[in-house]
């Protein structure tokens, strides 16, 4: 084979690979771009915020926020058996992955541990992470 033919084949292969990757990424994104009913999510978000008033209801606020996020992930067609698996599937869509994982872990803490040791700042940070994830998914306004 001539050197020109080898170069042509290499360049053509690179172009085909690049096009395949771009199409794959576009298909993956379009599969998860689902228009959510923002009004319904905003209503639920405001309702769970009322649980932030007292230390006694903080756990309910965190659990409700985690459930709200899980509903949004499901509605956006992120696959997985658990919220954690759906978060992994959505990690390229979410802008603050560490924050949302902190929030999801707080949900596990409030569901299974003594909540008397919770700090107000942890609750604020957890709710902030949930809020950002819901914004990223289009469930809450930017």
C-alpha positions as CSV (number, residue, x, y, z in Angstrom):
1,X,0.0,0.0,0.0
2,X,1.1,3.5,-0.7
3,X,1.8,6.0,2.0
4,X,-1.0,8.3,0.7
5,X,-3.5,5.5,1.0
6,X,-2.5,4.7,4.5
7,X,-2.8,8.3,5.6
8,X,-6.2,8.6,3.8
9,X,-7.5,5.5,5.7
10,X,-6.2,6.8,9.0
11,X,-7.8,10.3,8.5
12,X,-11.1,8.8,7.3
13,X,-11.2,6.4,10.3
14,X,-10.6,9.3,12.7
15,X,-13.4,11.3,11.1
16,X,-15.8,8.4,11.3
17,X,-14.9,7.8,14.9
18,X,-15.4,11.5,15.7
19,X,-18.8,11.6,14.1
20,X,-19.8,8.4,15.9
21,X,-18.8,9.9,19.3
22,X,-20.7,13.2,18.6
23,X,-23.8,11.3,17.5
24,X,-23.6,9.1,20.6
25,X,-23.3,12.1,23.0
26,X,-26.1,13.9,21.3
27,X,-28.4,10.9,21.5
28,X,-27.6,10.4,25.2
29,X,-28.3,14.0,26.0
30,X,-31.6,14.1,24.0
31,X,-32.8,11.0,25.7
32,X,-32.6,12.7,29.1
33,X,-33.9,16.2,28.1
34,X,-37.4,15.9,29.3
35,X,-39.5,18.9,30.0
36,X,-40.5,18.7,33.6
37,X,-43.6,20.4,35.1
38,X,-41.8,23.2,37.0
39,X,-44.9,24.4,38.7
40,X,-45.5,21.1,40.4
41,X,-41.8,20.8,41.4
42,X,-41.8,24.3,42.8
43,X,-44.9,23.7,44.8
44,X,-43.4,20.5,46.3
45,X,-40.1,22.4,47.0
46,X,-41.9,25.2,48.8
47,X,-43.9,22.6,50.8
48,X,-40.7,20.8,52.0
49,X,-39.1,24.1,52.9
50,X,-41.7,24.6,55.6
51,X,-40.1,21.6,57.4
52,X,-36.9,23.7,57.9
53,X,-38.6,25.7,60.6
54,X,-37.7,23.4,63.5
55,X,-34.9,21.0,64.2
56,X,-37.5,18.3,64.8
57,X,-38.7,18.5,61.1
58,X,-35.3,18.8,59.4
59,X,-35.1,15.1,58.7
60,X,-38.4,15.2,56.9
61,X,-37.2,18.2,54.7
62,X,-34.1,16.2,53.7
63,X,-36.0,13.0,52.9
64,X,-38.6,14.9,50.9
65,X,-35.9,16.8,49.0
66,X,-34.2,13.5,48.1
67,X,-37.5,12.0,47.0
68,X,-38.2,15.1,44.9
69,X,-34.9,14.7,43.2
70,X,-35.4,11.0,42.6
71,X,-38.8,11.8,41.0
72,X,-37.1,14.3,38.7
73,X,-34.4,11.8,37.8
74,X,-37.0,9.2,36.9
75,X,-39.0,11.6,34.9
76,X,-35.9,12.6,33.0
77,X,-35.4,8.8,32.2
78,X,-32.2,8.3,34.1
79,X,-31.9,4.6,34.7
80,X,-31.0,2.8,37.9
81,X,-32.6,0.8,40.6
82,X,-31.8,3.4,43.3
83,X,-31.4,7.1,43.6
84,X,-27.7,6.6,43.8
85,X,-27.6,4.7,40.5
86,X,-29.7,7.4,38.8
87,X,-27.3,10.1,40.2
88,X,-24.4,8.3,38.7
89,X,-26.3,8.1,35.3
90,X,-27.0,11.9,35.6
91,X,-23.5,12.9,36.7
92,X,-22.7,14.6,33.4
93,X,-25.8,16.7,33.6
94,X,-25.4,17.8,37.2
95,X,-23.1,20.8,37.8
96,X,-22.3,20.2,41.5
97,X,-21.8,16.4,41.9
98,X,-20.0,16.6,45.2
99,X,-22.7,18.8,46.7
100,X,-25.5,16.5,45.6
101,X,-23.7,13.4,46.9
102,X,-23.3,15.2,50.2
103,X,-27.0,15.9,50.1
104,X,-27.9,12.3,49.3
105,X,-25.6,11.0,52.1
106,X,-27.3,13.4,54.5
107,X,-30.6,11.7,53.6
108,X,-29.1,8.3,54.6
109,X,-27.9,9.8,57.8
110,X,-31.3,11.4,58.8
111,X,-33.1,8.2,57.9
112,X,-30.9,5.8,59.9
113,X,-29.0,7.7,62.6
114,X,-29.6,9.9,65.6
115,X,-30.6,13.3,64.2
116,X,-30.0,15.2,67.5
117,X,-26.4,15.8,66.4
118,X,-27.4,17.4,63.1
119,X,-26.0,20.9,62.5
120,X,-28.1,23.6,60.9
121,X,-25.3,24.3,58.3
122,X,-25.4,20.6,57.2
123,X,-29.1,20.9,56.6
124,X,-28.6,24.1,54.7
125,X,-25.8,22.6,52.6
126,X,-27.8,19.5,51.9
127,X,-30.9,21.4,50.7
128,X,-28.7,23.7,48.6
129,X,-27.2,20.6,46.8
130,X,-30.7,19.2,46.2
131,X,-31.8,22.6,44.9
132,X,-28.9,22.9,42.4
133,X,-29.5,19.4,41.1
134,X,-33.2,20.1,40.6
135,X,-32.3,23.3,38.7
136,X,-29.8,21.4,36.6
137,X,-32.6,18.9,35.6
138,X,-35.0,21.7,34.9
139,X,-37.4,21.0,37.8
140,X,-36.7,24.4,39.4
141,X,-36.1,27.7,37.9
142,X,-32.5,28.8,37.3
